[in-house]
Amino acid sequence: MPASLARGVTRREAWAWAMYDFANSGYTTVVITAVFSAYFVAEVAGGADWATLAWTSALSLSYALVILGAPLLGAYADAFACKKRLLLLSTLGCVATTAALALAGPGALALAVLFIVLSNFCFGCGENLIAAFLPEIAREDAIGRVSGWGWGLGYIGGLVSLGACLGYVAWAQAQGHGAAQFVPVCMLITAALFALASLPTFLFLRERARPQLQPGARHSAAVAWRRFARTLSEAGRYRDLLRFLACTLCYQAGIAAVITLAAIYADQAMGFTTQDTLLLILLVNITASLGAVSFGYVQDRLGHRPTLALTLLGWLLMVGLAWAAEGPPLFWLAANIAGLCMGASQSAGRAIVGLLAPPTRLAEFFGLWGQAVKLSSILGPMTYGLTNWLSGGDHRLAILITGGYFVLGLLILASVDLKRGRRAALAERPTDT
């Protein structure tokens, strides 16, 4: 492991960085995917016809806020060398608003929407900021495997949080408690585990960046605007990064559709029970962890672009199997292929951005990556939902159309020259703001 790390980075610091992936994954697994989403629709919104739309709209609003704010937040972090400070603030915000979801009982729709928007916004900001540390802790030729360690540990963190919540739910149901009693406690458990598991990050991860300002410059949002305006004016210099962000938008849209709607597809097209679906989520998290770690090593040996292309082909295989599946066995195979490819493709994408981002503007450029990922989180599920609606509820057609995003991703990826993009990133000269 030390041979994979940049000079001056210890094993403990690399572990502390990866622990943030472990910490924040409980939020997405429990709140967004497995527990609070269903509770919101069934209990908070009372199972109304508009309940699912209210949930997806709240998530879309939070993603839109990240899209608008992420590059500016990153530009501010680079200018004042305060990635870690802003990461702490976003973490405290996500932990506090996740805990506050415990207040959103049946009928408390406005409260639930408010706290889901705020918590998911804080989560998205923290996700971008922690990613911006990756090029500082990993050697250039090992950035894939280090990214893979983080993603792999992250999926394990999601399993730990989900397991803790499911254990409590089983106990609560045995005591005769309903969802209105045990889901709020699950939110408190998730928030507490997030706070506890992120402590190593703030204790041991170092802020290596240096302020890029004239001496005595005041902290001001105008600084972030000027830096971001400069990035937009020089966009042509980073054409390979821009192409890769377009590639990311496409393939992440496909991934977002699969993640968001897998449980619905399993229920509607495959006839899975709730227990079957929860088991599916658990197993997919395990295969995703294995995919992230193993493909991280493949990425550093085979190359970043070929490895990502291989995972996108794997996604297309998954789509084909899910479309063709008439019963559980083939669908289980498709789901586990999705898990392997999910961990691998997300880890690979983060590593490639680390190579293409100028060393003096890491947080800003990872903010642009965050923009693409969050926009895809709106685009992919909406495409699936509209296809399903227009086809009269044909989930198989919807998953097939979703596969088109992976095809587009492959086509755009073919035009990305990583060596040229890396030269452009290293040619960047720091300037005072």
TAZI-V172110 format. One record per backbone hydrogen bond with DSSP energy under -0.5 kcal/mol. NH is the residue of the N-H (numbers start at 1). CO is the residue of the C=O. E is the energy in kcal/mol with one decimal. If there is no record, write none. Layout:
nh	co	e
NH	CO	E
NH	CO	E
This chain:
nh	co	e
4	1	-1.9
5	2	-1.6
6	137	-1.8
9	6	-2.1
10	8	-0.5
14	10	-2.2
15	11	-2.7
16	12	-2.3
17	13	-2.2
18	14	-2.4
19	15	-2.1
20	16	-0.6
20	17	-1.2
21	17	-0.6
21	18	-0.7
22	18	-1.5
23	19	-2.6
24	20	-2.8
25	21	-1.3
26	22	-0.5
26	23	-0.7
27	24	-0.8
28	24	-1.0
29	25	-2.4
30	26	-2.6
31	26	-0.6
31	27	-2.0
32	27	-1.2
33	28	-1.8
34	29	-2.6
35	30	-2.4
36	30	-1.7
37	31	-0.8
39	35	-2.0
40	36	-3.0
41	37	-1.8
42	38	-2.7
43	39	-2.7
44	39	-1.8
45	40	-2.7
47	41	-2.6
48	45	-1.3
51	48	-1.7
54	50	-2.5
55	51	-2.1
56	52	-2.7
57	53	-2.4
58	54	-2.1
59	55	-2.1
60	56	-2.4
61	57	-2.4
62	58	-1.9
63	59	-2.5
64	60	-2.5
65	61	-2.0
66	62	-1.8
67	63	-2.7
68	64	-2.2
69	65	-2.2
70	66	-3.0
73	69	-2.7
74	70	-2.5
75	71	-2.6
76	72	-2.2
77	73	-2.3
78	74	-2.3
79	75	-2.3
80	76	-2.2
81	77	-0.7
82	77	-1.8
86	82	-2.4
87	83	-2.4
88	84	-2.1
89	85	-2.0
90	86	-2.6
91	87	-2.2
92	88	-2.7
93	89	-2.2
94	90	-2.3
95	91	-2.9
96	92	-2.5
97	93	-2.3
98	94	-2.0
99	95	-2.3
100	96	-1.8
101	97	-0.7
101	98	-0.8
102	99	-1.7
103	100	-2.1
104	101	-1.5
105	103	-1.7
107	43	-0.5
107	44	-1.2
108	105	-2.2
109	107	-2.0
112	108	-2.2
113	109	-2.8
114	110	-2.4
115	111	-2.3
116	112	-2.1
117	113	-2.4
118	114	-2.2
119	115	-2.3
120	116	-2.1
121	117	-1.9
122	118	-2.5
123	119	-2.3
124	120	-2.3
125	121	-2.2
126	122	-2.3
127	123	-2.4
128	124	-1.7
129	125	-2.1
130	126	-2.5
131	127	-1.3
132	128	-1.3
133	130	-1.2
134	131	-1.5
136	133	-1.2
137	133	-1.1
137	134	-1.0
138	134	-1.8
139	4	-2.6
142	139	-1.8
143	140	-0.8
146	142	-2.0
147	143	-2.0
148	144	-2.1
149	145	-2.1
150	146	-1.7
151	147	-2.4
152	148	-3.0
153	149	-2.6
154	150	-2.1
155	151	-2.0
156	152	-1.4
157	153	-2.2
158	154	-2.1
159	155	-1.8
160	156	-2.4
161	157	-2.3
162	158	-2.5
163	159	-3.1
164	160	-2.5
165	161	-2.3
166	162	-2.9
167	163	-2.4
168	164	-1.9
169	165	-2.8
170	166	-2.5
171	167	-1.8
172	168	-3.0
173	169	-2.8
174	170	-1.7
175	171	-1.1
176	173	-1.4
177	172	-2.7
181	178	-1.6
182	178	-2.1
183	179	-2.4
185	181	-0.6
186	182	-1.8
187	183	-1.8
188	184	-1.6
189	185	-2.5
190	186	-2.5
191	187	-2.3
192	188	-2.5
193	189	-2.5
194	190	-2.1
195	191	-2.4
196	192	-2.6
197	193	-2.8
198	194	-1.5
199	195	-0.5
199	196	-1.0
201	198	-0.6
202	198	-1.3
203	199	-1.6
204	200	-2.5
205	200	-0.5
205	201	-1.8
208	206	-0.9
212	79	-2.3
217	214	-2.0
223	220	-1.0
224	220	-0.8
225	221	-1.9
226	222	-2.4
227	223	-2.3
228	224	-2.6
229	225	-2.6
230	226	-1.9
231	227	-1.9
232	228	-2.3
233	229	-2.1
234	230	-1.4
235	232	-1.2
237	234	-1.9
238	235	-1.6
239	236	-0.9
242	238	-2.5
243	239	-2.4
244	240	-2.2
245	241	-2.5
246	242	-1.9
247	243	-2.3
248	244	-3.0
249	245	-2.5
250	246	-1.7
251	247	-2.5
252	248	-2.6
253	249	-1.1
254	250	-1.5
255	251	-2.1
256	252	-3.1
257	253	-1.9
258	254	-1.9
259	255	-2.9
260	256	-2.7
261	257	-2.1
262	258	-1.2
265	261	-2.8
266	262	-2.8
267	263	-2.0
268	264	-3.3
269	265	-2.5
270	265	-1.2
271	267	-0.6
272	266	-2.6
277	273	-2.3
278	274	-2.4
279	275	-2.1
280	276	-2.2
281	277	-2.3
282	278	-2.1
283	279	-2.4
284	280	-2.5
285	281	-1.9
286	282	-1.5
287	283	-2.5
288	284	-2.4
289	285	-1.9
290	286	-2.1
291	287	-2.5
292	288	-2.5
293	289	-2.1
294	290	-2.5
295	291	-2.1
296	292	-1.0
297	293	-1.1
298	294	-1.7
299	295	-2.8
300	296	-1.5
301	297	-1.3
302	298	-3.7
303	298	-0.6
303	299	-1.7
307	303	-1.7
308	304	-2.2
309	305	-2.4
310	306	-2.2
311	307	-2.0
312	308	-2.2
313	309	-2.0
314	310	-1.8
315	311	-2.0
316	312	-1.9
317	313	-2.0
318	314	-2.3
319	315	-2.5
320	316	-2.2
321	317	-2.4
322	318	-2.8
323	319	-2.4
324	320	-2.0
325	321	-1.7
331	327	-1.2
332	328	-3.0
333	329	-1.8
334	330	-2.3
335	331	-2.6
336	332	-2.0
337	333	-2.0
338	334	-2.2
339	335	-1.8
340	336	-2.1
341	337	-2.5
342	338	-2.6
343	339	-2.1
344	340	-1.9
345	341	-3.0
346	342	-2.0
347	343	-1.8
348	344	-2.5
349	345	-2.2
350	346	-1.8
351	347	-1.9
352	348	-2.3
353	349	-2.0
354	350	-1.7
355	351	-1.3
356	352	-1.9
357	353	-1.4
361	358	-2.2
362	359	-0.5
364	74	-0.7
365	361	-2.3
366	362	-2.5
367	363	-1.4
368	364	-1.5
369	365	-1.8
370	366	-2.3
371	367	-2.0
372	368	-2.0
373	369	-2.4
374	370	-2.6
375	371	-2.6
376	372	-2.0
377	373	-1.3
378	374	-0.7
378	375	-0.9
379	375	-2.6
380	376	-2.6
382	378	-1.6
383	379	-2.2
384	380	-2.2
385	381	-2.9
386	382	-2.8
387	383	-2.3
388	384	-2.6
389	385	-2.3
390	386	-3.0
391	387	-1.8
392	389	-1.4
393	388	-3.7
394	388	-0.6
395	393	-1.2
398	394	-1.6
399	395	-2.3
400	396	-1.7
401	397	-2.6
402	398	-1.9
403	399	-1.1
404	401	-1.6
405	402	-1.7
406	402	-0.5
406	403	-0.7
407	403	-1.4
408	404	-2.3
409	405	-2.1
410	406	-2.0
411	407	-2.1
412	408	-2.4
413	409	-2.4
414	410	-1.5
415	412	-1.6
416	413	-1.7
417	415	-0.5
418	416	-0.7
421	417	-2.3
422	418	-2.4
423	419	-2.0
424	420	-2.0
425	421	-1.8
426	422	-2.3
427	423	-1.3
428	425	-1.1
433	212	-1.1
